[in-house]
Amino acid sequence: PRTTTDAHAKGEIYFDTNNDLWICVADGTPGTWVRLAGPGTAGPFTVLHAPARVYDTRPNSGLPGAGTGPVVGVRRDIDLTAASSTVPADATAAVVVVTVTNTTATSTGRATVFANDLPGAPMVNTLRWTAANLTLAATTTSAVVGGKVAVRIDPQANLIVDVLGYHR
C-alpha cells in the first residue's frame, strides 16, 4: 500500500504480494497505512493480566531455577510457558523483566536476553553493572522459540525473570 498512488479510505484492508495485511487508518492519496500482520511481524501483543515470575535462582524461590544461582558465565534457557496463563509455546516474542541481584564486584557485569535458538549470546547488553551487592532490573523484548528465551550472565548474580506479555 505504501507504493500506491490512488485514493483510499479509512478502514480499507489490503493483503499484498509479500503476504502482509494492511489497514488504511486515514483517508487520502494514497491514504495512511499500518501493517497489521505478516511473515515479518511478531504478531499482536497480549498483555498478561498480572506479571508472572517464571524463573528465580535464589534459594527457596519455589520456581524453576531455585537454588541454582548465582549464575555465572553460562547460558540458561528459560521456559516462559512454565507458569499458568503466561506465554504460549507458539509465541514469537515476549516482553520480560530480567532482574539480577547479589551481583559481584566487577567493571563489566552484564546480562543478555536473546532468542534461545541462537548458538551463543549476541554482543549486546540487556543490563550492565559495575559493583557488588546490587539489584538491577531491565525490561526487554526478545524473540521466543518454543516458549523459551536464553539468558547469559557474566560475572555472577542471581537471576529472576518475570513475563509482562507476548506477541503471537
HELIX and SHEET records of a PDB file:
SHEET    1   A 3 ILE A  13  PHE A  15  0                                        
SHEET    2   A 3 LEU A  21  ALA A  26 -1                                        
SHEET    3   A 3 THR A  32  ALA A  37 -1                                        
SHEET    1   B 4 PHE A  45  ASP A  56  0                                        
SHEET    2   B 4 ASN A 158  HIS A 167 -1                                        
SHEET    3   B 4 ALA A  93  THR A 101 -1                                        
SHEET    4   B 4 THR A 135  ALA A 143 -1                                        
SHEET    1   C 4 VAL A  74  ASP A  79  0                                        
SHEET    2   C 4 LYS A 148  ASP A 154 -1                                        
SHEET    3   C 4 GLY A 109  ALA A 115 -1                                        
SHEET    4   C 4 LEU A 127  TRP A 129 -1                                        
END                                                                             
